[in-house]
């Protein structure tokens, strides 16, 4: 009897052992398949970072592979004490990012709320909405450069037809940065709309219906019901877009050229570092600027992620 009673237990133990062995083999196989890709991606990330960090401590000039000496923190000091180009570039980067992302978030949320409920022609609206996302930033810059051309652009023709005097647009020192922010808004608001629309589609309808039954108005339902539930998605979209806006380069360079214009009017940190590298060949100083910029982005991401975690909790 004892033998017959213990046989099932022995079978179950053997079965668990085989399942455990299969799981371990499966885990090893996954790591074997992933290791080459992870190693390649890691190498492609780590090598440029280490190479740039090494150049930041040298006086590399003229050619990357030319003779160079280590100068310690001198490049970082030169960058941080440069009140003529570095700090104005920092201010423009911050202004461009905050202004563009704020407008994109508000417009994206408004469009997402409008498209939350199905209506006739919504497929066409969504198709038209994603067109700016399918265009490369350089092409967008050239397109708007033609539209805003002071002499032959359609924008001035439209303004003069309603009695408004022609504008210099991107040829103006004061108008260039705000206009480029609006161009960025035109291209990237659809992305915010799609992200927030996806978040809205996952929200339960019962809380909003209960608030409606209790007599809450449209604004009250949005403010006290929808927005708190959407907040994690909203903050995630905000973080992703802010990081991307901080790195904007293509559209600025395509419209204003080297230096961000004759008076550096749209020169952000990316444009400034590009000019130091390819126009002046000051590789050491350019690397120091890029390291500082990277640290700033990491700091912004850390702060935003911490705030996102607190709001989600």
C-alpha positions as CSV (number, residue, x, y, z in Angstrom):
1,X,0.0,0.0,0.0
2,X,2.8,2.4,0.9
3,X,4.4,1.8,-2.5
4,X,1.2,2.5,-4.3
5,X,0.6,5.6,-2.3
6,X,4.1,7.0,-3.0
7,X,4.1,6.3,-6.7
8,X,1.9,9.3,-7.6
9,X,4.1,11.6,-5.4
10,X,7.2,10.3,-7.2
11,X,5.5,11.0,-10.5
12,X,4.6,14.5,-9.5
13,X,8.1,15.2,-8.3
14,X,9.6,13.9,-11.6
15,X,7.1,16.0,-13.5
16,X,8.0,19.1,-11.6
17,X,11.7,18.4,-12.2
18,X,11.2,18.0,-16.0
19,X,9.1,21.2,-16.1
20,X,11.9,23.1,-14.1
21,X,14.6,21.7,-16.5
22,X,12.5,22.7,-19.5
23,X,12.0,26.2,-18.1
24,X,15.7,26.6,-17.4
25,X,16.6,25.4,-20.9
26,X,14.1,27.8,-22.3
27,X,15.5,30.7,-20.3
28,X,19.1,29.9,-21.4
29,X,17.9,29.7,-25.0
30,X,16.2,33.1,-24.8
31,X,19.4,34.7,-23.4
32,X,21.5,32.9,-26.1
33,X,19.3,34.4,-28.8
34,X,19.2,37.9,-27.2
35,X,22.9,38.2,-26.3
36,X,24.2,39.1,-29.8
37,X,21.6,41.8,-30.3
38,X,22.0,43.2,-26.8
39,X,25.8,43.2,-27.2
40,X,25.5,45.1,-30.6
41,X,23.1,47.6,-29.2
42,X,25.2,48.1,-26.1
43,X,28.3,48.6,-28.2
44,X,26.6,51.1,-30.4
45,X,25.5,53.1,-27.3
46,X,28.5,52.8,-25.1
47,X,31.3,53.4,-27.7
48,X,30.1,56.9,-28.9
49,X,29.5,57.9,-25.3
50,X,32.9,56.9,-24.1
51,X,34.6,58.3,-27.2
52,X,32.8,61.7,-26.8
53,X,33.6,61.8,-23.1
54,X,37.3,61.1,-23.8
55,X,37.4,63.9,-26.4
56,X,35.7,66.3,-23.9
57,X,38.9,66.2,-21.8
58,X,41.2,66.9,-24.7
59,X,42.2,69.9,-26.9
60,X,41.2,68.0,-30.1
61,X,41.1,70.4,-33.0
62,X,41.2,70.2,-36.8
63,X,40.9,66.4,-36.9
64,X,39.7,63.8,-34.5
65,X,42.7,61.5,-35.1
66,X,45.2,64.3,-34.9
67,X,47.6,64.7,-32.0
68,X,45.8,65.9,-28.8
69,X,46.6,66.6,-25.2
70,X,44.4,66.1,-22.2
71,X,43.4,69.4,-20.7
72,X,41.2,68.2,-17.8
73,X,38.0,70.3,-17.3
74,X,39.1,73.3,-19.3
75,X,36.6,72.6,-22.1
76,X,33.8,72.4,-19.6
77,X,34.9,75.7,-18.0
78,X,35.1,77.4,-21.4
79,X,31.6,76.3,-22.2
80,X,30.0,77.2,-18.9
81,X,31.6,80.7,-18.9
82,X,30.7,81.4,-22.5
83,X,27.9,84.0,-22.2
84,X,27.9,84.9,-25.9
85,X,26.9,81.6,-27.5
86,X,26.5,78.8,-24.9
87,X,24.1,80.3,-22.4
88,X,21.9,82.0,-25.0
89,X,21.7,78.6,-26.8
90,X,20.6,77.0,-23.5
91,X,17.9,79.6,-23.1
92,X,16.7,79.0,-26.7
93,X,16.6,75.3,-26.2
94,X,14.6,75.6,-23.0
95,X,12.2,78.1,-24.5
96,X,11.7,76.1,-27.7
97,X,11.1,72.9,-25.7
98,X,8.7,74.4,-23.2
99,X,6.7,76.5,-25.7
100,X,6.4,73.8,-28.3
101,X,5.6,70.9,-25.9
102,X,3.0,73.0,-24.0
103,X,1.1,74.0,-27.1
104,X,1.3,70.4,-28.5
105,X,0.0,69.0,-25.3
106,X,-3.0,71.3,-25.1
107,X,-3.9,70.9,-28.7
108,X,-3.3,67.2,-28.7
109,X,-5.6,66.7,-25.7
110,X,-8.3,68.9,-27.2
111,X,-8.2,67.0,-30.5
112,X,-8.1,63.6,-28.7
113,X,-11.2,64.6,-26.7
114,X,-13.0,65.7,-30.0
115,X,-12.2,62.4,-31.7
116,X,-12.9,60.3,-28.6
117,X,-16.5,59.5,-29.9
118,X,-16.9,58.1,-33.4
119,X,-18.4,60.4,-36.0
120,X,-18.9,60.4,-39.7
121,X,-15.6,60.9,-41.5
122,X,-13.4,60.1,-38.5
123,X,-11.2,57.8,-40.6
124,X,-10.5,60.6,-43.0
125,X,-9.7,63.0,-40.1
126,X,-7.3,60.5,-38.6
127,X,-5.6,59.9,-42.0
128,X,-5.1,63.6,-42.6
129,X,-3.9,64.0,-39.0
130,X,-1.0,61.7,-39.4
131,X,0.3,63.2,-42.6
132,X,2.7,65.6,-40.9
133,X,4.2,62.6,-39.0
134,X,5.0,60.9,-42.3
135,X,7.2,63.8,-43.5
136,X,10.8,64.1,-42.5
137,X,11.8,67.2,-40.5
138,X,14.1,68.4,-43.2
139,X,11.3,68.2,-45.8
140,X,8.9,70.0,-43.3
141,X,11.5,72.8,-42.9
142,X,11.9,73.2,-46.7
143,X,8.2,73.2,-47.2
144,X,7.6,75.9,-44.6
145,X,10.6,77.8,-45.9
146,X,8.9,78.1,-49.3
147,X,5.5,78.9,-47.7
148,X,7.0,81.7,-45.6
149,X,9.3,83.1,-48.2
150,X,9.0,86.9,-47.8
151,X,9.0,87.5,-51.6
152,X,7.3,84.6,-53.3
153,X,5.7,82.7,-50.4
154,X,2.0,82.1,-50.2
155,X,1.8,83.3,-46.6
156,X,2.6,87.0,-47.5
157,X,0.2,86.8,-50.5
158,X,-2.6,85.7,-48.1
159,X,-1.7,88.5,-45.6
160,X,-1.7,91.2,-48.2
161,X,-5.0,90.0,-49.6
162,X,-6.6,90.9,-46.2
163,X,-4.8,94.1,-45.7
164,X,-1.9,93.0,-43.5
165,X,1.5,94.2,-44.5
166,X,4.1,91.6,-45.6
167,X,6.2,90.0,-43.0
168,X,9.8,88.8,-43.0
169,X,8.9,85.6,-41.2
170,X,12.0,83.4,-41.0
171,X,14.1,86.3,-42.2
172,X,13.4,88.2,-39.1
173,X,15.5,87.8,-35.9
174,X,12.5,88.2,-33.6
175,X,10.0,86.1,-35.6
176,X,12.2,83.1,-36.4
177,X,12.1,81.1,-33.1
178,X,8.3,81.5,-32.5
179,X,7.6,80.5,-36.0
180,X,9.8,77.4,-35.8
181,X,8.0,76.5,-32.5
182,X,4.7,76.7,-34.4
183,X,6.1,74.6,-37.3
184,X,7.2,72.0,-34.7
185,X,3.7,72.2,-33.2
186,X,2.2,71.6,-36.7
187,X,4.3,68.4,-37.2
188,X,4.2,66.8,-33.7
189,X,0.7,67.7,-32.4
190,X,-0.7,64.6,-34.2
191,X,1.6,62.4,-32.2
192,X,0.4,63.8,-28.9
193,X,-3.2,63.4,-30.2
194,X,-2.7,59.8,-31.1
195,X,-1.0,58.9,-27.8
196,X,-3.7,60.6,-25.8
197,X,-6.5,59.2,-27.9
198,X,-5.1,55.7,-27.2
199,X,-5.1,56.5,-23.5
200,X,-8.7,57.8,-23.6
201,X,-9.8,54.6,-25.4
202,X,-8.6,52.5,-22.4
203,X,-10.5,54.5,-19.7
204,X,-13.6,52.9,-18.2
205,X,-16.9,54.7,-19.0
206,X,-18.7,54.0,-15.7
207,X,-17.1,56.9,-13.7
208,X,-18.0,59.4,-16.3
209,X,-21.5,58.1,-16.7
210,X,-22.0,58.2,-12.9
211,X,-20.8,61.8,-12.8
212,X,-23.2,62.6,-15.7
213,X,-26.1,61.1,-13.8
214,X,-25.1,63.1,-10.7
215,X,-25.5,66.3,-12.8
216,X,-21.8,67.1,-13.5
217,X,-21.3,69.3,-16.6
218,X,-18.9,68.6,-19.5
219,X,-16.1,70.6,-17.9
220,X,-16.6,69.1,-14.5
221,X,-16.5,65.5,-16.0
222,X,-13.3,66.3,-17.8
223,X,-11.7,68.1,-14.9
224,X,-12.6,65.7,-12.1
225,X,-13.1,62.4,-13.8
226,X,-11.4,62.0,-17.2
227,X,-8.2,64.1,-16.5
228,X,-7.2,62.3,-13.3
229,X,-7.7,58.9,-15.0
230,X,-5.8,60.0,-18.1
231,X,-2.9,61.6,-16.1
232,X,-0.4,58.7,-16.3
233,X,-0.8,58.5,-20.1
234,X,-0.6,62.3,-20.3
235,X,2.6,62.5,-18.3
236,X,4.2,59.7,-20.3
237,X,3.4,61.4,-23.6
238,X,4.7,64.6,-22.1
239,X,8.0,63.0,-21.1
240,X,8.5,61.4,-24.5
241,X,7.7,64.6,-26.4
242,X,9.9,66.8,-24.2
243,X,12.9,64.5,-24.7
244,X,12.4,64.6,-28.5
245,X,11.9,68.4,-28.5
246,X,15.1,68.9,-26.6
247,X,17.0,67.1,-29.4
248,X,15.5,69.1,-32.3
249,X,18.0,69.9,-34.9
250,X,16.9,69.0,-38.4
251,X,14.2,71.6,-38.8
252,X,16.3,74.4,-37.3
253,X,19.3,73.7,-39.5
254,X,17.1,73.2,-42.7
255,X,15.4,76.6,-42.3
256,X,18.2,78.8,-40.8
257,X,21.4,77.1,-41.8
258,X,24.7,77.2,-39.8
259,X,24.7,79.0,-36.5
260,X,20.9,79.2,-36.4
261,X,20.9,82.4,-38.5
262,X,23.1,85.4,-39.0
263,X,22.5,86.6,-35.4
264,X,22.3,83.1,-33.9
265,X,18.6,83.7,-33.4
266,X,17.5,80.0,-33.4
267,X,20.8,78.5,-32.3
268,X,20.0,75.8,-29.7
269,X,22.5,73.5,-28.1
270,X,22.3,71.0,-30.9
271,X,23.0,73.6,-33.5
272,X,25.8,75.1,-31.4
273,X,27.5,71.8,-31.0
274,X,27.1,71.0,-34.7
275,X,28.7,74.3,-35.6
276,X,31.6,73.7,-33.2
277,X,32.2,70.3,-34.7
278,X,31.8,70.8,-38.4
279,X,32.3,74.6,-38.9
280,X,35.1,75.3,-36.4
281,X,36.4,71.8,-35.9
282,X,36.7,72.3,-32.2
283,X,36.1,68.7,-31.3
284,X,37.1,68.9,-27.7
285,X,34.9,71.9,-26.9
286,X,32.0,70.4,-28.9
287,X,32.3,67.1,-27.0
288,X,32.2,69.0,-23.7
289,X,29.0,70.8,-24.8
290,X,27.4,67.5,-25.8
291,X,28.3,65.9,-22.5
292,X,26.7,68.8,-20.6
293,X,23.7,68.6,-22.9
294,X,23.4,64.8,-22.3
295,X,23.6,65.3,-18.5
296,X,20.9,68.0,-18.7
297,X,18.6,65.6,-20.7
298,X,19.2,62.8,-18.2
299,X,18.4,65.2,-15.3
300,X,15.2,66.4,-17.0
301,X,14.2,62.7,-17.7
302,X,14.9,61.8,-14.0
303,X,12.8,64.7,-12.7
304,X,9.9,64.0,-15.1
305,X,10.0,60.3,-14.3
306,X,9.9,61.0,-10.6
307,X,7.0,63.3,-11.0
308,X,5.3,60.8,-13.3
309,X,5.7,58.1,-10.7
310,X,4.3,60.3,-7.9
311,X,1.3,61.2,-10.0
312,X,0.7,57.6,-11.1
313,X,0.8,56.5,-7.4
